[in-house]
Amino acid sequence: MIDEQKVREVLKLILDPELKKSLLDLGMIRDVCVKKDRVSLTLALTTVKCPKKDAIVAEIKRVLMALPGIAGVDVELTTLNREELHSLFPKHPLVGLDKVRHVLAVASGKGGVGKTTIAVNVALALARKGNRVGLLDADVYGPSIPIMLAIDDSPEWENQMILPIEKFGLRIMSLGMLTAEGQSIVWRGPLVSRAIKQLLGEVMWGDLDYLGLWISLLEPEILPSRSLNPFPPLPSLW
């Protein structure tokens, strides 16, 4: 007879590949049922588009099939609800935004539509009007603002806060400044959201009239709109 306690013990050893915590402890492996020589369970993913779901399912089946007496493993897929996602990724105060008056987000669910051009030109136009302007390139899949603005420098740190690069009268930060050239990033929606919020809150933006936030390829979890102040009507730029 299959020992259900042993089943749970081996499942507890399977870690989320990004959070590095037990899937069982996170509540992502649930409804474990042992019946005769088969084990069935439910795997709750952070997003239906999880790029690592096949690898996770394969690992679950591998460790369980290694136990004596198990002839088969059935894994049903579902997703975490909003409350469960919030418990995995709790909100943190966005300290870096405490002196930012307004935030303007430029976003699209499609690539190649001119988001970078719009974000950079609006930021520069606002700066030419005498405003203090920051620009955050939060496209984790292909940050291009450092290329457009010819920025090769890496940001420095001060008191555990990132100092943005200053150029053309803008305070600029991009994920492209924090990764090696050519390095690709494969993250799920909630982790992207957390990375964006960390950049918003852990960059020393200082006193800003406007912070331009550029996001690409949105999933519902990515845009951290609840963390941002509503953006009022823009003044005439030209």
Secondary structure, DSSP 8 states (H G I E B T S, - for coil): ---HHHHHHHHTT-B-TTT-SBTTTTT-EEEEEEETTEEEEEEEES-TT-TTHHHHHHHHHHHHHTSTT--EEEEEEEE--HHHHHHHS-----GGGTTEEEEEEEEESSSSSSHHHHHHHHHHHHHHTT--EEEEE--TT---HHHHTT-----EEETTEEE-EEETTEEEEEGGGTS-TT------HHHHHHHHHHHHHHB---SEEEEEEEEES--TTT--GGGS----------
